[in-house]
């Protein structure tokens, strides 16, 4: 039964693969819970600081920070957050597709792009397409710290401050739920204003918003706006980690289920081949006995 032996070998190989995918699924599920808790813990801070910064766009301090000022766009900076490892479905490829769409649009408008990447997959992809990669960091693990990405962020902030880039974006995956993660490309600089829901009004009915600064507006805004950029990029990294583990858990579960289906199909083929071989042997025995 050479055919049966070959099928048994295939079934054994797929079962071994299924054991690996099930183990990876359980590991990803465990890590997902931890990364999700970390993501939920950092979200309130990033949302609050974003609200404060956007309020500042309506303020009228004696000092106007360069990060709040718009200018003609000739070059754009993008910080792309990806995973270090694969086997997480279409998580990275969906993000790359969204970024490439914007890159094509900027290229049509003759706008140059500088890219910094967080994660091995991002650096590998953009190096492969010969993008203008000005910085990269990878292998941050499952519990990244803000200090790990300060260098990458400083590259872009310095470029914006000296006029090398005129706008800064961050691209990462947003965690919606366990089954859904969506690419998100968010503009960081210059800070865009939003419609205020409250605040005082002047004689013309225009809404005003400002804070009391201590020690002074320049020192406070210099530190606050830098911390704002760092917090948003770090939040994108934390959310991307949660997305990675969730996508890997779903992908490994799908792989395990598919392996089970293939095993069932091969088992059926094996049983049919075995039955056919037994039937043939019985026929040969009966024919031999009749000949005697």
C-alpha positions in Angstrom: 0.0 0.0 0.0 2.5 2.6 -1.2 -0.3 5.1 -1.8 -1.7 4.6 1.7 1.8 5.1 3.2 2.2 8.4 1.3 -1.2 9.6 2.6 -0.3 8.6 6.1 2.9 10.6 5.9 1.0 13.7 4.7 -1.6 13.3 7.5 1.2 13.1 10.1 3.0 16.1 8.7 -0.2 18.2 8.7 -1.0 17.1 12.2 2.4 18.3 13.4 1.8 21.7 11.7 -1.7 21.9 13.3 -0.1 21.4 16.7 2.2 24.3 16.0 -0.6 26.6 14.8 -2.7 25.8 17.8 0.2 26.5 20.2 0.8 29.8 18.4 -2.9 30.6 18.6 -2.9 30.1 22.4 0.2 32.2 22.8 -1.2 35.0 20.7 -4.5 34.9 22.7 -2.5 35.3 26.0 -0.4 38.1 24.6 -3.4 39.8 23.1 -5.1 40.2 26.5 -2.0 41.8 27.9 -1.4 44.2 24.9 -5.1 45.1 24.9 -5.0 46.0 28.5 -1.9 48.1 27.9 -3.5 49.8 24.9 -6.7 50.6 26.9 -4.6 52.0 29.7 -2.7 54.5 27.4 -5.7 55.6 25.4 -7.2 58.2 27.9 -3.8 60.0 28.1 -3.4 60.2 24.3 -7.0 61.4 23.8 -6.7 64.0 26.5 -3.4 65.5 25.3 -4.8 65.5 21.7 -7.8 67.5 22.9 -5.6 70.0 24.7 -3.3 70.5 21.8 -6.2 71.1 19.4 -7.7 73.6 21.8 -4.4 75.4 21.7 -4.9 76.0 18.0 -7.7 78.4 19.0 -5.7 80.1 21.6 -4.0 83.5 21.3 -0.8 83.3 23.4 2.1 85.7 23.0 4.1 82.8 21.5 3.0 80.8 18.5 4.8 77.5 18.3 6.1 76.4 14.8 4.2 73.1 15.2 1.0 75.1 15.0 1.9 77.0 11.8 1.0 75.7 8.3 3.2 76.3 5.3 3.5 75.3 1.7 3.9 71.5 1.5 7.0 70.4 -0.5 8.1 67.4 1.5 6.2 65.1 3.9 7.4 62.9 6.7 5.7 59.6 7.6 6.3 57.4 10.6 5.1 53.9 9.7 4.4 51.5 12.6 4.5 47.7 11.7 5.2 44.4 13.4 8.5 42.7 13.7 7.1 39.3 12.8 4.7 37.9 10.3 2.1 35.2 10.5 -0.5 37.8 11.4 -2.8 37.7 8.3 -3.1 40.8 6.2 -2.3 43.3 9.0 0.9 44.7 7.5 -0.1 44.3 3.9 -3.3 46.3 4.4 -1.3 49.1 6.1 1.3 49.1 3.2 -1.5 49.3 0.7 -3.0 52.4 2.4 0.4 54.1 2.7 1.3 53.3 -1.0 -2.0 54.9 -2.0 -1.1 58.2 -0.3 2.5 58.0 -1.6 1.1 57.8 -5.1 -1.1 60.8 -4.5 1.8 62.8 -3.1 4.0 61.8 -6.0 1.4 63.0 -8.5 1.5 66.3 -6.7 5.3 66.3 -6.9 5.7 66.1 -3.1 8.7 64.2 -1.8 8.4 61.8 1.2 10.7 60.9 4.0 9.9 57.7 5.8 10.8 56.4 9.3 9.7 52.9 10.2 9.1 51.1 13.5 9.2 47.4 13.0 11.2 45.0 10.9 8.4 44.4 8.3 8.1 48.1 7.5 11.9 48.6 7.1 12.1 45.5 4.8 9.1 46.6 2.7 10.1 50.2 2.1 13.8 49.3 1.5 12.5 46.9 -1.1 10.6 49.6 -3.0 13.6 52.1 -2.7 11.6 54.6 -0.6 13.5 57.4 1.0 14.0 55.7 4.4 15.7 58.1 6.8 15.3 56.1 10.0 14.3 52.8 11.4 13.9 50.9 14.7 12.9 47.3 15.3 12.8 44.4 17.7 11.1 46.3 20.5 9.4 43.2 21.9 5.8 42.9 23.3 6.3 45.6 25.9 7.9 48.6 24.1 8.9 51.7 26.0 8.7 55.3 24.9 12.4 55.6 25.2 12.8 53.0 22.4 11.2 55.3 19.8 12.3 58.8 21.0 15.2 58.7 18.5 13.0 58.0 15.5 10.5 60.7 16.6 13.3 63.2 17.1 14.5 62.7 13.5 11.2 63.8 12.2 10.7 66.6 14.7 14.1 68.1 13.9 13.3 67.8 10.1 10.1 69.7 10.6 11.8 72.3 12.8 14.5 73.0 10.2 12.1 73.0 7.3 13.2 69.7 5.7 9.6 68.4 5.9 6.4 70.5 6.0 4.0 67.9 7.3 4.3 64.9 9.5 2.0 61.8 9.5 1.9 58.5 11.5 0.6 55.3 9.9 -0.4 52.4 12.0 -3.2 49.9 12.6 -6.1 50.9 14.8 -7.6 48.2 17.1 -11.4 48.1 16.6 -12.1 44.7 18.1 -10.6 41.2 18.2 -11.7 40.5 14.6 -11.2 43.9 13.1 -8.1 46.1 12.7 -8.0 48.9 10.3 -5.1 51.0 8.8 -5.0 54.6 10.1 -2.9 57.4 8.7 -3.1 60.4 11.0 -1.7 63.9 10.4 0.4 65.1 13.4 2.1 68.3 12.2 1.1 71.0 11.8 -1.6 70.5 14.4 -5.0 71.0 12.8 -7.7 72.9 14.6 -11.1 71.4 15.5 -14.5 73.0 16.2 -14.8 73.7 19.9 -17.8 72.5 21.9 -17.4 75.1 24.6 -15.4 78.2 25.4 -15.8 81.9 25.7 -16.8 84.2 22.9 -15.8 87.7 21.9 -18.0 90.5 20.8 -18.3 89.1 17.3 -19.4 85.6 18.6 -16.1 84.0 17.8 -15.1 81.3 20.2 -11.9 81.8 22.2 -9.8 79.3 24.1 -6.7 79.7 26.0 -4.8 78.5 29.1 -2.8 80.1 31.9 0.8 79.2 31.3 3.4 78.7 34.1 6.2 79.6 33.8 5.6 80.9 30.3 3.9 79.9 27.0 7.1 79.2 25.2 8.5 76.7 27.7 5.2 75.0 28.2 4.4 74.7 24.5 7.8 73.5 23.5 7.6 70.6 26.0 3.9 69.9 25.6 3.9 69.7 21.8 6.9 67.4 21.8 5.2 65.2 24.4 2.1 65.2 22.2 3.9 63.8 19.2 5.6 61.2 21.3 2.4 60.1 23.0 0.5 59.7 19.7 3.3 57.7 18.0 3.6 55.5 21.2 -0.2 55.0 21.2 0.0 53.9 17.6 2.8 51.4 18.5 0.8 50.0 21.5 -2.4 49.7 19.4 -0.4 48.0 16.6 0.9 45.5 19.0 -2.6 44.6 20.1 -3.7 44.4 16.5 -0.7 42.1 15.7 -1.6 39.6 18.5 -5.3 39.7 17.6 -4.6 39.2 13.9 -2.1 36.4 14.6 -4.6 34.6 16.9 -7.3 34.7 14.2 -4.8 33.7 11.5 -3.5 30.7 13.5 -7.1 29.6 14.4 -8.0 29.7 10.7 -4.8 27.8 9.9 -5.6 25.1 12.5 -9.2 24.8 11.2 -8.0 24.5 7.6 -5.4 21.8 8.7 -8.3 19.9 10.3 -10.3 20.0 7.1 -7.4 18.8 5.0 -6.7 16.0 7.5 -10.4 14.9 7.2 -10.2 14.9 3.5 -6.9 12.9 3.4 -8.3 10.5 6.0 -11.3 9.9 3.7 -9.0 9.3 0.7 -6.8 7.0 2.8 -9.8 4.9 3.9 -11.0 4.6 0.3 -7.5 3.5 -0.8 -7.3 1.0 2.1 -10.7 -0.4 1.3 -9.9 -0.7 -2.3 -6.6 -2.6 -1.5 -8.5 -4.9 0.9 -11.2 -5.6 -1.7 -8.5 -6.4 -4.3 -6.7 -8.8 -1.9 -9.9 -10.6 -1.2 -10.7 -10.9 -4.9 -7.2 -12.3 -5.5 -7.7 -14.9 -2.7 -11.1 -16.0 -4.0 -9.7 -16.2 -7.5 -6.8 -18.3 -6.3 -9.1 -20.6 -4.3 -11.3 -21.1 -7.4 -8.4 -22.0 -9.5 -7.4 -24.7 -7.1 
